[in-house]
Amino acid sequence: MALADTFKALSDPARREILELLKNGPLPAGEIARNFDMTQATVSYHLKILRKADLIREKRDRNFIFYELNMTIVEELMAWLSELKGGKSI
């Protein structure tokens, strides 16, 4: 896990909101974009940053791309933070 990419991705409120949306299950880009007052290009940029950090994955289904949380990275990040804290539960 590249922590610099992860923290860069998490530093933006819009990207954190995208992660919140995806915690309920996979969504297509258009559905994600409907939750924001920004252009589709800007949403795509945020999705690209989240993909680069490996926080989300994309799955193609015909003409649609669905985005979903990559829980493996989330769990690795939580384990690292727990170790940083001294092994105590978060």
C-alpha positions as CSV (number, residue, x, y, z in Angstrom):
1,M,0.0,0.0,0.0
2,A,1.4,3.4,-1.0
3,L,0.4,5.5,2.0
4,A,1.2,8.8,0.2
5,D,-1.4,8.0,-2.5
6,T,-3.9,6.8,0.2
7,F,-3.6,10.0,2.3
8,K,-3.7,12.2,-0.8
9,A,-6.9,10.5,-1.8
10,L,-8.4,10.8,1.6
11,S,-7.5,14.5,2.0
12,D,-10.3,15.7,-0.2
13,P,-13.8,16.0,1.2
14,A,-15.4,15.0,-2.2
15,R,-13.4,11.8,-2.4
16,R,-14.3,10.9,1.2
17,E,-18.0,11.5,0.2
18,I,-17.5,9.2,-2.8
19,L,-16.2,6.5,-0.4
20,E,-19.2,7.0,1.8
21,L,-21.5,6.5,-1.2
22,L,-19.7,3.3,-2.1
23,K,-19.9,1.8,1.3
24,N,-23.5,0.8,0.4
25,G,-22.4,-1.1,-2.7
26,P,-21.2,-0.6,-6.2
27,L,-22.4,2.5,-8.2
28,P,-21.9,3.6,-11.8
29,A,-20.1,6.9,-12.4
30,G,-23.3,8.7,-13.4
31,E,-25.0,7.8,-10.2
32,I,-22.0,9.0,-8.2
33,A,-21.9,12.3,-10.1
34,R,-25.6,13.0,-9.4
35,N,-24.6,13.4,-5.7
36,F,-22.3,16.3,-6.5
37,D,-22.5,19.8,-7.9
38,M,-19.5,19.4,-10.2
39,T,-18.8,18.3,-13.7
40,Q,-18.6,14.7,-14.8
41,A,-14.9,15.4,-15.7
42,T,-14.2,16.5,-12.1
43,V,-16.0,13.4,-10.7
44,S,-13.9,11.3,-13.1
45,Y,-10.7,13.0,-11.8
46,H,-11.7,12.1,-8.2
47,L,-12.4,8.5,-9.2
48,K,-9.0,8.3,-10.9
49,I,-7.3,9.5,-7.7
50,L,-9.2,6.9,-5.6
51,R,-8.3,4.2,-8.1
52,K,-4.7,5.2,-8.0
53,A,-4.7,4.9,-4.2
54,D,-6.4,1.5,-4.7
55,L,-9.3,2.6,-2.4
56,I,-11.8,1.7,-5.1
57,R,-12.0,-0.8,-8.0
58,E,-13.9,-0.6,-11.2
59,K,-15.9,-3.4,-12.9
60,R,-17.2,-3.2,-16.4
61,D,-20.6,-4.5,-17.3
62,R,-21.4,-3.9,-21.0
63,N,-21.4,-0.1,-21.4
64,F,-21.3,0.7,-17.7
65,I,-18.4,1.0,-15.3
66,F,-19.3,0.3,-11.7
67,Y,-17.1,1.5,-8.8
68,E,-16.8,-0.3,-5.5
69,L,-14.8,0.0,-2.3
70,N,-11.6,-2.0,-2.1
71,M,-12.0,-3.2,1.5
72,T,-8.6,-4.9,1.5
73,I,-6.9,-1.5,1.4
74,V,-9.3,0.0,4.0
75,E,-8.5,-2.9,6.3
76,E,-4.7,-2.6,5.7
77,L,-5.0,1.2,6.5
78,M,-7.0,0.5,9.7
79,A,-4.4,-2.2,10.8
80,W,-1.5,0.3,10.2
81,L,-3.3,3.0,12.1
82,S,-3.9,0.6,15.0
83,E,-0.2,-0.4,15.0
84,L,0.7,3.3,15.0
85,K,-1.5,3.9,18.0
86,G,0.2,1.1,19.8
87,G,-1.8,-2.0,18.9
88,K,-4.9,-0.8,20.8
89,S,-8.2,-1.1,19.1
90,I,-9.5,1.9,17.3
